Amino acid sequence: MVGALIDLGLPLKLLVSELKKLPLEGYSINISRIKRSGIDAADFTVEVERQHEQRNYKSIKEVISSSALNDNVKLLSLKIFETLAIAEGRIHGINPDDVHFHEVGGIDSIVDVVGAAIGIDFFKIDKTCSSKIVTGVGSVVSDHGIMPLPAPATAEILKGVPLSQSNIASEMVTPTGAAIVKSLSGSYGAMPEMIVKAIGYGAGDSDFGPHPNLLRVFLGKVNDEAASFPYEEDTVLILEAAIDDMNPQFYEPLIDKLFSMGALDVTMSALYMKKNRPGTLLSVMIPPELKMKISEIIFSESTTIGIRCIKSERIKLKRDGKTVQTPLGEVRVKVIDRGKGVNELRPEYEDIKKLSLQNNLSAGDTLSKIQAFLTGASDKKN
């Protein structure tokens, strides 16, 4: 990561001077050029004069917090180590503050992480996106013994991130690398539409032969229209089942259970199946990590014997939620960011239904009165 940022244009003098603000001694950095599969790249390494005591998360926080680095660099560095500490804590069943780092607790790892934060701060990057993460196969020797790849800490950190596995028998993603990417990236998948200004290549230590062991970083600017569009991107799975032999009365409990277990959306469409049988296409949108859990519900609560799984990229407006006290009662409101300072306030349907019964009003009248109240409250606030 640091090598790629240097190749991108991070000034060496600035990097060195900023790293000296850390209260650390007994190390030196080496920056050279190296070729991987014929591609010229920057190689950043940290050499430690002697073996130092490994630190726990609490002591690393003290090292970074007590430094003269600016607040942005401190915050990002601490976020990366916090990501590591939480993952290690879950694996070992201990409090993150008590996590004693081994491979990532030395001076070299601290310099690596802080060096990456210095580079991100230098370029004033507003948004970071990543491709899906590709891991290696096999095992790696650690201080805890022989571990499968991806290593347990790496796998824990990358939960919720799109992954694929190569056939390279080597560690392609370390816990530190995973923590840096997870702490930076707001989305994963295809590169967003942008005008590329610079490209940086950072070299890894291992040589994978024809597969270049490089991290490639693009620095660019999205067009004005894309920059002002308040969207978020993520990856979801669509589970589909075509059903023609199920009692329609059983769809309601099935849908209720799917939503209660974390489904993002459930739809049903009418269709004609083989032999002109009328049927129903059940479509369930879910986070990727719920694939097996939701599949079990569909199999147990419906008559289908097969499910199609479709990977899909999703673009969504930014939204938040809050609870508002209205003259008719308490209602949950979805706050949707439509860009350029415009927020749409959308009351939750279930609350509208409940309040309409409590106030002996139609659902339409209840919605109108609550929307009028929300609009008036928003105008007063502005």
URRAMO-V104477 format. One record per residue. OMEGA is omega in radians with two decimals (none if undefined). Layout:
<<OMEGA> <OMEGA>>
This chain:
<<-3.12> <3.10> <3.13> <3.13> <3.06> <3.13> <3.13> <3.12> <3.08> <-3.11> <-3.09> <-3.12> <3.13> <3.13> <-3.12> <-3.11> <3.12> <3.12> <3.12> <3.11> <3.06> <3.10> <-3.13> <3.10> <3.05> <3.10> <3.02> <3.12> <-3.14> <-3.13> <-3.11> <3.08> <-3.11> <3.13> <3.04> <-3.08> <3.09> <-3.13> <-3.13> <-3.07> <3.06> <3.13> <-3.12> <3.12> <3.10> <3.12> <-3.13> <-3.05> <3.11> <-3.12> <-3.13> <3.10> <3.10> <-3.05> <2.99> <-3.06> <-3.12> <-3.12> <3.09> <3.08> <3.14> <3.13> <-3.08> <-3.09> <-3.11> <-3.11> <3.11> <3.10> <3.14> <-3.01> <-3.13> <3.12> <3.12> <-3.07> <-3.14> <3.12> <3.14> <3.11> <-3.14> <-3.14> <3.07> <3.09> <3.09> <-3.07> <-3.14> <3.14> <3.13> <3.13> <3.12> <-3.11> <-3.07> <3.10> <-3.14> <3.11> <-3.13> <3.13> <-3.09> <-3.13> <3.11> <-3.11> <3.07> <-3.12> <-3.07> <-3.11> <-3.11> <-3.13> <-3.08> <3.14> <3.10> <3.13> <3.10> <-3.07> <-3.12> <3.09> <3.08> <3.13> <3.10> <-3.14> <3.12> <3.13> <-3.13> <-3.08> <3.11> <-3.08> <-3.13> <-3.05> <3.13> <3.08> <-3.13> <2.96> <3.04> <-3.07> <-3.13> <-3.13> <3.09> <3.13> <3.12> <-3.09> <3.13> <3.11> <3.13> <3.10> <3.13> <-3.11> <-3.13> <-3.07> <3.08> <3.09> <-0.09> <-3.11> <-3.09> <-3.14> <3.11> <-3.14> <3.14> <-3.14> <-3.02> <3.03> <-3.12> <3.14> <3.11> <-3.11> <2.91> <-3.05> <3.09> <3.08> <3.14> <-3.10> <-3.13> <3.11> <-3.12> <3.11> <3.11> <3.06> <3.13> <3.11> <3.12> <-3.13> <3.12> <-3.12> <-3.12> <-3.12> <-3.09> <-2.89> <3.05> <3.12> <-3.11> <3.12> <-3.10> <3.10> <3.11> <3.10> <-3.06> <3.02> <-3.06> <3.13> <-3.11> <3.11> <3.13> <3.10> <3.08> <-3.03> <2.97> <-3.08> <-3.06> <3.08> <-3.10> <3.12> <-3.09> <3.10> <-3.07> <3.11> <-3.07> <2.92> <-3.13> <-3.10> <3.06> <3.04> <-3.10> <-3.10> <3.06> <-3.14> <-3.03> <-3.13> <3.13> <-3.11> <-3.09> <-3.12> <-3.00> <-3.10> <3.01> <-3.14> <3.01> <-3.14> <3.14> <3.02> <3.03> <3.07> <-3.09> <3.06> <3.08> <-2.98> <3.13> <-3.05> <-3.06> <3.06> <-3.09> <-3.13> <-3.06> <3.12> <-3.11> <3.10> <3.08> <-3.12> <3.12> <-3.12> <3.13> <3.11> <-3.13> <-3.14> <3.00> <3.09> <3.14> <3.13> <3.09> <3.09> <3.07> <-3.14> <3.09> <3.11> <3.04> <-3.08> <-3.10> <-3.12> <3.10> <3.11> <3.03> <-3.11> <-3.11> <3.04> <3.08> <3.13> <-3.10> <3.09> <-3.03> <2.92> <-3.07> <-3.06> <-3.14> <-3.04> <-3.06> <-3.11> <-3.14> <3.10> <3.12> <3.12> <-3.14> <3.14> <-3.06> <-3.05> <3.10> <-3.11> <-3.09> <3.07> <3.12> <-3.12> <3.01> <-3.13> <-3.08> <3.09> <-3.04> <3.02> <-3.09> <3.01> <-3.09> <3.05> <3.07> <3.12> <3.11> <-3.13> <3.06> <3.10> <-3.06> <3.05> <-3.13> <3.10> <3.13> <-3.11> <-3.09> <-3.13> <3.05> <-3.06> <3.04> <3.14> <-3.05> <-3.14> <3.14> <3.06> <3.11> <3.07> <-3.12> <3.08> <3.06> <3.12> <-3.05> <-3.14> <3.12> <-3.06> <-3.09> <3.12> <3.08> <-3.14> <-3.12> <-3.11> <3.11> <3.09> <-3.12> <-3.07> <3.12> <3.11> <3.02> <3.12> <-3.14> <3.12> <3.14> <3.14> <-3.12> <-3.12> <-3.13> <3.11> <3.10> <3.11> <-3.13> <3.12> <3.12> <3.12> <3.13> <3.13> <3.12> <-3.13> <-3.14> <none>>
